[in-house]
Amino acid sequence: MKNLTAILVALAVTVASAQEDAALTALVGATVHPVSGETIENGVVLMRGERIESVGSELTLADGEAGVTVIDLDGLHIYPGFVHPYSSLGLTEIGSVAGTVDTTEMGRINAALRVEVAFNHDSALFPVTIAGGVLTSHTVPSGSLIRGTSAVMGLDGWSWEELVLRAPAGMHIEFPAAAADDADNDELKAIEAALNAARDWRDAEQAFEAGTAPRPPRNDQLRALVPLIEGEMPLFLHAGNEQSIHAALDWADSQELERVILISGPDLQYAAERLAADGVPVILNGVYTMPTRRWEAYDMAYVAAAKLHEAGVKFAIGDGGGGFAATNARNLPFHAGSAAAFGLPKDAALKSVTLWPAEILGVGSELGSLEPGKRASLIVTTGDPLQPMTTIERVWIDGEEYDLGRSKHRQLYERYKARIGAETD
């Protein structure tokens, strides 16, 4: 035991020493947008290794500190990288090639599914997405009723193990649309049967551990549901229209599932007061969708975010998350920008794709804002990153500058720019 203690102490000292010796990089001269605080003109972001050391109006170092790399970003802006709250990034590549799509498993109950183990760390979609400022993805399984667990993943690394930021992020259950007005719906009964079986399996496992009963047969599906029914894991509850949203929330209450995060479309605005009163955070998809009812205004989807904000609901803006959407995940900030154009305050629009999704997904202590101790994952822009005309000039991920030239879009731009230049000379 003494030897083990000595090893652990030595390891802690080594890690602390490595952190102290990590390279220091100071980004100076830019307008810094911490998101969690006031904008800093001519600010400084000091990075030590993969973490943010300090954010302020001047560069301050500890006594004897030296060897700082200073990067002048005069005239530019620094923001935290965007956090995509709902995507299939890493699970899909080319929609028409089945072998490159791993978003869905067969069967209705897939609680044991873990998306991180299927995550393609070398996806060709990542460089383009990163060039758009999206540095983190909440990658979500598709499927039928109980879909399995999602994961919060980075987008630059050598393996899926290296990219995991939080796994599991939560269990995903699709509330059947037909169950909104039918308590005896067969699909809803199948979900409830799985949850009840998980409760029975947990009780049997606890009885075995107490020495009062034989061990129950191994069942990975039921084991995966135990953290959900015990409240240790959040439930991402997918619902459709207003009626389904209310029915899904009622059902979650009846099942005593307290840590609920609702995923739905613009109809969330019609349940805003209830969501705010119950403290249920949401992921809003479909800012660019069309109205589905004759009486709805043309901009009902665009104003949904503003309605949620007015009611006091914590929300993150997504883009729908499907396979096709993954190829356009780089456009996530423009969804928030469009919501801002229709009444959502600009600071809230920025938070809806940075700090709020990070907090909803359980990684708020790591990402979403520029604060000391958080990961140094940030973007440098020419202006407001929610506007399409803004250019992202540079990107840092965990303190390392990312080569934006890896983006196929950038490569094509430079190729044809050079050709046009040669023709005009």
N, C-alpha and C positions, 0 to 999 in steps of 0.2 A: 504493500500500500504506500509506503514511504517513497519507493522508486516511482510509482505512478504519479504521486503528488509532485515529485521533483520534475518529472517529464512535463506535466501540465503547466507548472510554473515556468519552466524554460520555454515552452511553446508560447505561452502568453507574452513573455518578455520578447521573444523573437518577433511575434506579430506586431507588438507595439513598436518595437525598434524599426521594423520594416515600414510601418506607417509613418513614423517620424522621418525616415530617410527617403520617403517617396518624393518624386520630383514635384517641384512647385511651378505652377504656370499661372500667370496673372493676365487676365483679359482686361484691358484698360481703354478708356476713351469713349466707350459706347454708352448708349442709354440702356440701363438695366431695368428689366421688367420682372421683378421677383414673383409676381402674381399674388403672393401671400402678403405683400406689403406695398408701400408706395414706390412709384417709379423713381429711379435714381439717374439724374442727368450726369453725364461724364463719370459713370460709375466704374467700379472695379469688382471683378469676380476672381477670387483666388482659389485655385484648385490644387489640392495635395493628393497626388495619385488619382484614384478614382472618385474621390469625394470633394465636395465643396468645403473649403476651409473658411472662407469669409465672403460676405457681400456688403459693399459699402461705397462710400464716396471717395475713399483714398486707400492706398495700399499700405497696410500695416503688417510688420513682420515681428516675430519674437526676437529677443536679443540674440545676436550671433547668427541669425538666419541668413543664409546666402544661397546663391545658385538658383535664382528665380528667373524663369523664362518669361519675358514681358512681350505680349502681343498687342499691338496698337490697333484698335477697331474704331477709330474716330469716324463719326458720322453714321455708324451702324447701330443695331439694336440687338440685345441679348434676351432671349426668352427660354423657359424650360421646354424640353422636347414634348411633343404631343403624346398623349396616352390614348390609344384607341380602345374604347370600352367594349367593343363587340365585333369580332372579326373571325374569319377563317384563315387568316394569314398563317402560313406554315403547314396547312393541311391541304392546300390546293395549289395547282400550278397552271395547268391548261384544262379548262373545263371540258373540252371535247375529247380529251385523252384520259380515259377512265383510270389508267394506272398512275396518274399523277394527282388523283383526287382521293383524299382519305378523310372526308368530313363526316361520314355517316356509316353506322354499323347496321346490320340486319337485326330484326327483332324489335320488340316494343320496350323491353326493359334492359337497359345497358348501363346500370349504375356503376359497374366496375371499370367502365371505359375511362382512360386517362389520356387527354389529348397531348400532353407533353412528350410522351414516348413515341408519338407518331409525327412529331414536329420536325419539319425539314429545315435544318439550320442553314442550308445552302440555297434556299429558294431564290430564284432570279427576280422575284417580286420585291425582295427586301431592299436592294440598293435604290430602286425607284421610290419606294415608300419612305425610306430614310431621307432621300433628297427632298421630299415634301414636308419634312419636319416631324413625321410620325416615327418615334424611336422605340415605342413600347406597344405591345399588342395583348389584349385580353382575347386569347384564342379559344373559341367556343365550339363544342360538337353540335352537329345537326342530328336529325333523326326523328323518332316518334315520340314516345311518352316520357320515359326517364332516360335522358340522353347520356348521362355520365358527368364527369367533372371537367371544368375548364382550367386554364392556367394563364398567369400573367407572364409574358415572355419578352425578353429582349430580342433585338433583330440583328445583332452582329456578334458572331462567335463561332467556335469550331465544333460545337456539339449541342444537342438539346439540353444536356445536363448543365452546360455552362450558361445557357440562356434563361434558365428558369429563375424567375423572380418570386413567384408565389405559386405553389401547386400542392394540393388543389386550391383553386380560388373559390369554388363552390359547386354544388350539384345543380344540374339543369333539368327542370321538369316543364313539359309543355302541357298547359291546361287545355283539355279538349274543348273546342269551340261548341260542340253539341251539348256539352255538360252545363252550359250557362243557364239553360232552362230545363235540365233533366238530371235530377240527382241520381237517377238509376242508370246513367250512361255507362256503357260497358267499358269504355276506355278509362273513365275515371275510377271505376271499380277495380280495374287492373292496377292502376297506380296505388290505390288504397290498399289492395291486397299485398303488394310488394312492401309498402311501409309497415303494415301490420306484421308481416312475416319477419321483417327486419327487427321489429320490437321483440317478437317471440324469440328470435335467434339470439339477440343481445341478452335477454333474460336467461336463456339456457346457458350461454357462455359465462355469465356472471355466477350462475349456480355451480357450474363446473369449477370456476376459480375459487368458490367458497367451499368446495369439497362436498357438496350436497347432491350432485347429479353428474351423470356421464357427460363427456364433452360432445357438443352437437357436431354433426358433419360439417366439414368446411364448405362455405358458400361465399364466394367472393362478391357476388351481387349484393347479398344481404349485409355482409361486412362493410361494404362501401357506403351503405345507407345509414349505418349506426352513427357516425359523426353528425349527420343531418338531423336525425330524430332526437339526438341529445343536445342539439343547439350549438355544437362546436364548429359547424360548417354552415355558411349561409346558403339559402335556397335562391337560385335565380329562376324566377317563375315567369314563364312566357305566356302572354295572353294577347288576344286580338282586339276586338272592339270594346266599347264602353261596357256593355253587358257582361262580356267575358272577364273584363278587368275586375269588376265588383264581385262576380261569382268566384273568381280565382282567389281574391283576398278573403272572402268569406270561407272558402274551403281551407285555405292556409290556417286561418284562425281555428277552424274545427279540428284540424290535425295538430294544433299546438306547435306549429312551425313558426317560430318568432323572428328569426333573422332572414327576412324576405327582402329580396331586391327584384323589382318588377321590370320586365323587359317588354316593351310594346311600342305602338306607333302614336300618331298625333292624338288619338282618342284619350290618351293619358290626361290631356287638359280637362276633360269632362269629369275626371275623378280627382282633380287636384286638391280640393278641400279635404277629402278623405285621406289621401296620401300624406298630406302635410300633418293632419291631426294624428295619424298613426305613425308618423316618422318613417315612412317607407321610401327609401331612395329608388330612383328609376333610371333606366337607360332608355333614352328617347331615340327611336329610329324613324326615318321617313320624313325628314324636313322637306325633301323635294317631291313628296307624293302628292297625288291629286285628291280632291274631296271625293268621298264615296256616297254622299247623300245629297239629294237635290237642294235641301235647305241650307247647306253649308256654304260659307263664303269661299271664294277662290283661294284665299290665303290661309285657310284653316291650319294647314300643316306648318306654314312658316311662323305662325304666331303661337304655336303650341308651347315652345320653350319659354316665351315671355309669360304665358299664362301660368306655367308651372312655377316660374320664378316669383311672380306676383303672389302666389299662394304660399310660398315658403317651402317648396319641395326641393330637396337636393337631387340634382339630375346630371347625367352625362349625355352628350349628344353623340350618337353613332350614325353609321351610314347604311344600316341594314344587315351587314355582316355576311351576306351570302357569298358563294363562290365567285360570282362575277364582281361583286363589290370589293373583293380582296385585291383585284387587279387595279382598282381605283382608290385604294385606302389612303393614298397620298392626298386625296381631295377632302379628307375629314375636316380640316380647319375651315374650308369654304362652306360646309354645312352650318357651322357655328356662325360664320360671317353672315350668311343669309338670314339666320335667326336674329342676329343683331340688327339687320336692316329692317326687320319687322317687329321691333319693340323690345328685344332683349338687350339690357344694358351691356355695353361693350366689355366691361370688366367681368360680368357674369358669363358672356359668350366665351371669353378666353379661359375662364375657370372651367367651363363645361367640357373642354377638351384637354385640360391639364390637371389642375389640382383636384377637382371634384371626382373625375373618374379614378384617379389614384386613391383617393380616400374611400370611395365606394368599393373598390377592389381590394382594399386592405394593404395598399402599398404607399399610403400617404406619407409615411415617415421616410420613404426612399425617393419618391419621385413627385412630380407635379408642380414644384415651385423651386425657386433658387434660394436655398437656405443652407447655413452651415450644417455639415453632417450628412446632407443628402447626396445622392449620386450626381456626379458632374456630367449629366446628360442634358445638353442644351443646344440651342440653335442660334445662329447669328444671321440677322436679316437686314434688308434695306428699309423695312418699314413694318407696318401692321401685317403679321403673318396670316391673318384671317382674310386678307384681300388677295385676289388672284394675281394682281400686278406686282406684288412683293416678291423679291428674289431671296432665296435662302443661300447665303454666301458660304457659310462654314458650319460644320456640325462637330460637336464633341460628344462621345459616348463613353461614360465611365472614365472621363479624364483623358481619353485618347482621341485625337482628331481623326475624323472619318474622311476617307477619300471619296468625295462626291463624284469623281470621275468614274466610279464603278457603276453609276446609274446608266442604263442603256439609253435613256432619254437624253442625258447629258452627252453621251458619246455621239448620238445621232446629231444633236444640235451642233457640236463642235465640228463634226465631219462636214455637214452641209454649210455651216458658216464659213469654213475654210474654202470650200468650193466656190461659194458666192464671192468671197473675197478675191480669189484667184481670177475669176472671170471679169471682175471690175477693175483689176490692176492694169 
